[in-house]
Amino acid sequence: MDRGLDTRRARRYTISMNSVQNPFSREHAWKLFTKYNSDPFHIQHALTVEAVMRWFACDQGYEAEADFWANAGLLHDIDFGQFPEQHCVKAEELLREGGANDALIHAVCSHGWGLCTEIKPEHPMEKILYAVDELTGLIWASAIIRPSKSVQDMEVKSVKKKFKTPAFAAGCSREVITKGAAELGWELDALIEKTLQAMRVCEAEVNAAINTPQNAAP
């Protein structure tokens, strides 16, 4: 990893996000994401993180920026489908070509902090994206093995049990989830509870979107 390059990129994207301008419509974001991603699992994950980020924007008092938060969630893995070895690095190029602004590029690239980039999440939105990316994966993996196959009847203790089982959904980094909660100044249980709330609210909508012929987003 070229840490010097990552450091220069981080400096380049040091921004004030007090008044974020959403760079483009949701429709454009969807077309950009599906230009590089077609795997059903990646689509399901992107739709989930998109909806969860919109929920958190409203929960945290950033309703005016909800579209921006949602687009960051939708596009956070834009490069993973075709360029997994360049994850959160190739994203800058793809997003810039697609018309994204520096704020969105920084948000997307920073969710790989400590894993594939040294761009640190700075804004609350970026810190939430960093934490819930891995956590939504763990919760979803836990849900599909339940009789209900749903998060509606899932509780924090159920997630914590899976969290403490390293072999379960091993690709979901417990270290990142824990670090994300710490960066937010939240207890781990609080992060899990809020993410569960968000996923309960959006579950039916995400499932319906996945099952449409065009995978139209919520």
C-alpha positions as CSV (number, residue, x, y, z in Angstrom):
1,M,0.0,0.0,0.0
2,D,1.4,3.5,-0.9
3,R,0.7,5.3,2.3
4,G,2.2,8.5,1.0
5,L,-0.3,8.5,-1.8
6,D,-3.1,7.8,0.6
7,T,-1.9,10.7,2.9
8,R,-1.8,13.1,0.0
9,R,-5.2,12.0,-1.1
10,A,-6.5,12.5,2.5
11,R,-5.1,16.0,2.5
12,R,-6.7,16.7,-0.9
13,Y,-10.1,15.7,0.4
14,T,-10.0,17.6,3.7
15,I,-13.3,19.3,3.5
16,S,-16.0,21.1,5.4
17,M,-19.2,19.2,5.3
18,N,-21.3,21.7,7.2
19,S,-23.3,22.4,4.0
20,V,-23.0,19.4,1.8
21,Q,-24.1,19.7,-1.8
22,N,-25.5,16.4,-3.2
23,P,-23.6,16.0,-6.5
24,F,-26.3,14.2,-8.4
25,S,-29.7,12.5,-8.4
26,R,-30.5,9.1,-6.9
27,E,-31.2,7.9,-10.4
28,H,-27.8,8.9,-11.6
29,A,-26.1,7.3,-8.5
30,W,-28.0,4.0,-9.3
31,K,-26.9,4.0,-12.9
32,L,-23.3,4.7,-11.8
33,F,-23.4,1.9,-9.3
34,T,-24.9,-0.7,-11.6
35,K,-22.4,0.3,-14.4
36,Y,-19.8,-1.5,-12.3
37,N,-21.8,-4.0,-10.2
38,S,-24.3,-6.7,-11.1
39,D,-23.9,-9.3,-8.5
40,P,-27.2,-9.8,-6.5
41,F,-25.3,-9.9,-3.2
42,H,-23.5,-6.6,-3.9
43,I,-26.8,-5.0,-5.0
44,Q,-28.6,-6.2,-1.9
45,H,-25.8,-4.8,0.3
46,A,-25.7,-1.5,-1.5
47,L,-29.4,-1.0,-1.2
48,T,-29.3,-1.9,2.5
49,V,-26.5,0.5,3.3
50,E,-28.2,3.2,1.2
51,A,-31.4,2.9,3.2
52,V,-29.7,2.6,6.6
53,M,-27.6,5.8,5.9
54,R,-30.8,7.7,5.0
55,W,-32.3,6.5,8.3
56,F,-29.2,7.6,10.2
57,A,-29.2,11.1,8.5
58,C,-32.7,11.7,9.9
59,D,-31.9,10.1,13.2
60,Q,-28.8,12.3,13.7
61,G,-30.4,15.6,12.7
62,Y,-29.1,15.8,9.1
63,E,-32.4,15.5,7.3
64,A,-31.4,18.1,4.8
65,E,-28.5,16.0,3.7
66,A,-30.3,12.6,3.7
67,D,-30.0,12.3,-0.1
68,F,-26.3,12.8,0.1
69,W,-25.9,10.3,3.0
70,A,-28.0,7.8,1.0
71,N,-25.9,8.2,-2.2
72,A,-22.8,7.6,-0.2
73,G,-24.3,4.4,1.2
74,L,-25.4,3.3,-2.3
75,L,-22.0,4.0,-3.9
76,H,-19.6,3.0,-1.1
77,D,-18.6,-0.2,-2.9
78,I,-18.7,1.1,-6.4
79,D,-15.3,-0.4,-7.3
80,F,-15.6,-3.7,-5.5
81,G,-17.5,-5.6,-8.2
82,Q,-14.9,-5.2,-10.9
83,F,-11.8,-4.0,-9.0
84,P,-11.8,-5.7,-5.6
85,E,-8.0,-5.5,-5.4
86,Q,-8.2,-1.7,-5.7
87,H,-11.2,-1.2,-3.4
88,C,-11.6,2.3,-2.1
89,V,-8.7,3.4,-4.4
90,K,-10.3,2.8,-7.9
91,A,-13.4,4.4,-6.4
92,E,-12.0,7.8,-6.7
93,E,-11.5,7.5,-10.5
94,L,-14.9,5.9,-11.1
95,L,-16.7,8.5,-9.0
96,R,-14.9,11.5,-10.4
97,E,-15.7,10.3,-14.0
98,G,-19.3,9.9,-12.9
99,G,-19.5,13.5,-11.7
100,A,-19.1,13.1,-8.0
101,N,-17.8,15.9,-5.9
102,D,-14.9,15.8,-3.4
103,A,-17.3,15.3,-0.4
104,L,-18.8,12.2,-1.9
105,I,-15.4,10.8,-3.0
106,H,-14.0,11.4,0.5
107,A,-16.9,9.7,2.2
108,V,-16.8,6.6,-0.1
109,C,-13.0,6.2,0.1
110,S,-12.8,6.8,3.9
111,H,-15.0,3.7,4.6
112,G,-11.9,1.6,3.8
113,W,-9.8,3.4,6.5
114,G,-7.2,1.0,8.0
115,L,-8.1,-1.8,5.5
116,C,-7.3,-0.5,2.1
117,T,-6.8,3.3,2.5
118,E,-5.5,5.7,5.1
119,I,-8.3,8.2,4.4
120,K,-9.9,8.6,7.8
121,P,-13.6,9.2,8.3
122,E,-14.0,12.7,9.7
123,H,-17.7,13.8,9.4
124,P,-20.3,11.9,11.5
125,M,-21.8,10.6,8.2
126,E,-18.4,9.1,7.2
127,K,-18.0,7.5,10.7
128,I,-21.4,6.0,10.5
129,L,-20.8,4.6,7.0
130,Y,-17.5,3.1,8.2
131,A,-19.2,1.4,11.1
132,V,-22.5,0.2,9.5
133,D,-20.9,-1.2,6.3
134,E,-19.6,-4.2,8.2
135,L,-22.4,-4.3,10.8
136,T,-25.2,-4.5,8.3
137,G,-23.4,-7.4,6.7
138,L,-23.2,-9.2,10.0
139,I,-26.9,-8.5,10.9
140,W,-28.1,-9.6,7.4
141,A,-26.1,-12.9,7.7
142,S,-27.6,-13.4,11.1
143,A,-31.1,-12.7,9.9
144,I,-31.1,-15.2,6.9
145,I,-30.5,-18.2,9.2
146,R,-33.4,-17.3,11.5
147,P,-36.7,-19.0,11.1
148,S,-38.3,-15.6,10.2
149,K,-35.4,-14.7,7.8
150,S,-36.0,-11.2,9.0
151,V,-34.5,-8.5,11.3
152,Q,-38.0,-7.7,12.6
153,D,-37.7,-10.1,15.6
154,M,-33.9,-9.7,16.1
155,E,-32.5,-8.3,19.2
156,V,-29.2,-6.8,20.2
157,K,-28.2,-9.9,22.2
158,S,-28.7,-12.1,19.1
159,V,-26.4,-9.9,17.1
160,K,-23.8,-9.8,20.0
161,K,-23.8,-13.6,20.1
162,K,-22.9,-13.8,16.4
163,F,-20.5,-10.9,16.9
164,K,-18.6,-12.9,19.4
165,T,-18.4,-15.9,17.1
166,P,-15.4,-15.1,14.8
167,A,-16.1,-18.0,12.4
168,F,-19.6,-16.7,11.7
169,A,-19.7,-14.2,8.8
170,A,-15.9,-14.0,9.1
171,G,-15.7,-11.4,6.4
172,C,-17.5,-8.9,8.5
173,S,-14.7,-7.2,10.5
174,R,-15.5,-7.0,14.2
175,E,-12.5,-4.8,14.6
176,V,-13.9,-2.2,12.2
177,I,-17.4,-2.3,13.8
178,T,-15.8,-1.8,17.3
179,K,-13.5,1.0,16.0
180,G,-16.5,2.6,14.2
181,A,-18.5,2.7,17.4
182,A,-15.5,4.2,19.3
183,E,-15.0,6.9,16.6
184,L,-18.6,7.9,17.0
185,G,-18.3,7.9,20.8
186,W,-21.1,5.3,21.1
187,E,-21.3,2.1,23.0
188,L,-21.3,-1.0,20.7
189,D,-24.8,-2.0,21.9
190,A,-26.1,1.5,20.9
191,L,-24.6,1.2,17.4
192,I,-26.1,-2.3,17.0
193,E,-29.5,-1.2,18.3
194,K,-29.7,1.9,16.0
195,T,-28.6,-0.2,13.0
196,L,-31.2,-2.8,13.8
197,Q,-33.9,-0.1,14.0
198,A,-32.8,1.3,10.6
199,M,-32.8,-2.2,9.0
200,R,-36.3,-3.0,10.5
201,V,-37.6,0.2,8.9
202,C,-36.2,-0.4,5.5
203,E,-36.3,-4.2,5.2
204,A,-39.5,-4.6,3.3
205,E,-38.6,-1.7,0.9
206,V,-35.2,-3.2,0.2
207,N,-36.6,-6.7,-0.3
208,A,-39.2,-5.3,-2.8
209,A,-36.5,-3.4,-4.7
210,I,-34.3,-6.5,-5.0
211,N,-37.2,-8.5,-6.4
212,T,-38.2,-6.0,-9.1
213,P,-37.1,-6.8,-12.6
214,Q,-34.9,-3.7,-12.8
215,N,-33.7,-3.9,-9.2
216,A,-35.2,-0.4,-8.9
217,A,-34.1,1.2,-5.7
218,P,-36.2,2.4,-2.8
